[in-house]
């Protein structure tokens, strides 16, 4: 094992400038990918956990005011942030309705400004929910495309280093006028290290990219379901109660 590691280090140290540059570039890609993988894994794991805890608390309570007061305890939950947006939007609409009632008491035609109508409130809440879900999805997806970029480009970058190294090997053969194994093998070995480095950077990135896409899709689906349930509760228990 020690001999093998020493051999790889020797190949890298004896490689040409272009191959070294390619290996350095692949190292940057690999380090960046692993940093994103570790960060996103923790972020999405915490988002799933906190969202599950928050939704359980929400269904146990069903009191919007109480849930809003304790929502900060679930700070890593996308569902919690969506609820806060909807709750604050409800307060704005309630305030808007109160201000409108003051205006209509002075003679304004209420039918011309249906601020308090069910369709107006429902439409505003749907837009707020849609924006919130899009915001959360965008936040979860940040930096993930870099993994796809690494998976798509790293093998080709490594291949470029390999081709360049083989070109140098053939150039050496032409200069020395000899094609024996002792002349060809070192240059080709140096070149193949670039291909191996490209694959080493690309494979984890592709696996992580697919994994994160699946997790983000799962969380987004749960947020859509929670948003629908939240809107149904509001329409049934709050908006329609005002009409009775």
C-alpha positions in Angstrom: 0.0 0.0 0.0 2.8 2.4 0.9 4.6 1.6 -2.3 1.5 2.2 -4.3 0.8 5.6 -2.7 4.4 6.6 -3.2 4.2 5.5 -6.9 1.1 7.7 -7.4 2.7 10.7 -5.8 5.8 10.1 -7.9 3.7 10.0 -11.1 2.0 13.2 -10.2 5.2 15.0 -9.3 6.9 13.8 -12.6 3.9 14.8 -14.7 4.0 17.7 -17.2 2.6 21.1 -16.4 -0.6 20.6 -18.3 -1.4 17.3 -16.6 -0.6 18.9 -13.2 -3.0 21.7 -14.0 -5.7 19.2 -15.0 -5.1 17.3 -11.7 -5.3 20.6 -9.7 -8.5 21.5 -11.5 -10.0 18.1 -10.7 -8.9 18.4 -7.1 -10.8 21.7 -6.8 -13.9 20.1 -8.4 -13.7 17.2 -6.0 -13.2 19.2 -2.8 -16.0 21.6 -3.8 -18.3 18.6 -4.6 -17.6 16.9 -1.3 -18.2 20.2 0.6 -21.6 20.6 -1.1 -22.4 16.9 -0.5 -21.7 17.1 3.2 -23.6 20.5 3.6 -26.6 19.5 1.5 -26.9 16.1 3.2 -27.1 17.7 6.6 -29.4 20.5 5.4 -31.9 18.2 3.8 -31.8 15.7 6.6 -32.5 18.5 9.1 -35.2 19.9 6.9 -37.0 16.5 6.7 -36.7 16.0 10.5 -37.8 19.5 11.5 -40.7 19.4 9.0 -42.0 16.1 10.3 -41.8 17.5 13.9 -43.5 20.7 12.9 -46.4 19.1 11.0 -47.0 16.7 13.9 -47.1 19.7 16.3 -49.4 21.6 13.9 -51.9 18.7 13.6 -51.9 18.2 17.4 -52.5 21.9 18.1 -54.6 23.3 15.1 -54.5 26.7 16.9 -52.8 29.0 14.5 -51.8 31.6 17.1 -50.2 28.9 19.3 -48.5 27.3 16.4 -47.1 30.7 15.3 -45.8 31.5 18.7 -43.9 28.2 18.9 -42.9 28.0 15.2 -39.4 29.3 15.8 -38.6 26.1 17.6 -38.7 24.4 14.2 -36.4 26.9 12.5 -35.0 24.3 10.0 -38.4 23.3 8.7 -39.5 24.5 5.3 -43.1 23.7 6.4 -42.7 26.0 9.3 -41.5 28.9 7.1 -44.5 28.3 4.8 -46.9 28.4 7.7 -45.4 31.7 8.9 -45.8 33.3 5.5 -49.5 32.2 5.4 -50.2 33.3 8.9 -48.7 36.7 8.3 -50.6 37.0 5.0 -53.8 36.2 6.9 -53.1 38.9 9.4 -52.5 41.4 6.6 -55.8 40.4 4.9 -57.6 40.7 8.2 -56.1 44.1 8.7 -57.0 45.1 5.2 -60.5 43.9 5.7 -60.8 45.9 9.0 -59.5 49.1 7.2 -61.9 48.5 4.4 -64.9 48.2 6.8 -63.9 51.6 8.2 -63.9 53.0 4.7 -67.2 51.5 3.7 -68.8 52.9 6.8 -68.2 56.3 5.2 -70.2 55.5 2.1 -67.9 53.4 -0.1 -69.6 50.8 -2.4 -68.6 47.5 -0.8 -69.4 45.5 -4.0 -66.8 47.4 -5.9 -63.9 46.3 -3.6 -64.5 42.6 -2.6 -61.6 42.7 -0.1 -63.4 40.4 2.3 -64.6 37.9 -0.3 -63.7 34.2 0.0 -62.2 34.2 -3.5 -60.0 37.2 -2.9 -58.6 35.8 0.3 -58.2 32.3 -1.1 -56.4 33.7 -4.2 -54.0 35.7 -2.1 -53.2 32.7 0.1 -52.6 30.4 -2.9 -50.2 32.9 -4.4 -48.4 33.2 -1.1 -48.2 29.5 -0.8 -46.9 29.1 -4.3 -44.2 31.7 -3.8 -43.2 30.2 -0.5 -42.9 26.7 -2.0 -40.9 28.0 -4.9 -38.6 29.8 -2.5 -38.0 26.8 -0.4 -37.4 24.6 -3.4 -34.9 27.1 -4.8 -33.1 27.2 -1.5 -32.9 23.4 -1.3 -31.6 23.2 -4.9 -28.9 25.8 -4.4 -25.4 24.4 -5.3 -26.8 21.0 -6.3 -26.4 21.8 -10.1 -22.7 22.1 -9.5 -22.7 18.4 -8.7 -24.2 17.7 -12.1 -21.6 20.0 -13.7 -18.8 18.0 -12.0 -20.3 14.7 -13.0 -20.6 15.8 -16.6 -17.3 17.6 -17.1 -14.8 16.0 -14.8 -14.4 12.8 -16.9 -13.7 14.9 -20.0 -11.3 17.1 -18.2 -9.4 14.0 -17.0 -9.6 12.6 -20.5 -8.0 15.8 -21.8 -5.2 15.4 -19.4 -4.7 11.8 -20.5 -4.7 12.7 -24.2 -2.2 15.5 -23.5 0.1 13.1 -21.5 -0.1 10.5 -24.3 0.8 13.2 -26.8 3.9 14.1 -24.8 4.8 10.4 -24.6 4.7 10.0 -28.4 6.7 13.2 -28.7 9.3 11.7 -26.4 9.4 8.6 -28.6 10.0 10.7 -31.6 12.8 12.6 -30.0 14.5 9.5 -28.6 13.8 7.3 -31.6 12.9 4.4 -29.4 9.5 2.9 -28.7 10.4 0.4 -25.9 8.3 0.0 -22.8 10.8 1.9 -20.6 10.2 5.0 -22.7 6.4 4.8 -23.2 5.2 3.5 -19.8 6.0 6.5 -17.5 4.3 9.0 -19.8 1.2 6.9 -20.3 1.0 6.1 -16.6 1.1 9.8 -15.8 -1.6 10.5 -18.4 -3.9 7.7 -17.0 -3.8 9.3 -13.6 -5.8 12.2 -15.0 -8.5 9.9 -16.2 -8.7 8.2 -12.8 -8.8 11.6 -11.1 -11.7 12.7 -13.4 -13.7 9.6 -12.6 -13.0 9.9 -8.8 -14.4 13.4 -8.9 -17.4 12.6 -11.2 -18.8 9.4 -9.7 -19.6 10.7 -6.1 -21.0 13.9 -7.6 -23.4 12.0 -9.9 -24.5 9.7 -7.1 -25.1 12.7 -4.7 -26.8 14.7 -7.4 -29.4 12.0 -8.0 -29.8 11.4 -4.3 -30.4 15.1 -3.6 -32.9 15.4 -6.4 -34.9 12.6 -5.0 -34.9 14.1 -1.5 -35.8 17.6 -2.8 -38.6 16.1 -4.8 -39.9 14.3 -1.6 -39.8 17.4 0.5 -41.5 19.5 -2.2 -44.2 16.9 -2.5 -44.7 17.1 1.3 -44.8 20.8 1.2 -47.5 20.8 -1.6 -49.6 18.4 0.6 -49.1 20.5 3.7 -50.0 23.7 1.7 -53.2 22.1 0.4 -54.3 20.9 3.9 -53.5 24.4 5.3 -55.5 26.1 2.7 -58.4 23.7 3.2 -58.4 24.4 6.9 -58.4 28.2 6.4 -61.2 28.1 3.8 -63.3 25.8 6.0 -62.7 27.1 9.5 -61.9 30.7 9.0 -63.2 32.2 5.8 -66.6 30.3 5.7 -67.2 31.0 9.4 -67.2 34.7 8.6 -70.0 34.1 6.1 -72.3 32.4 8.6 
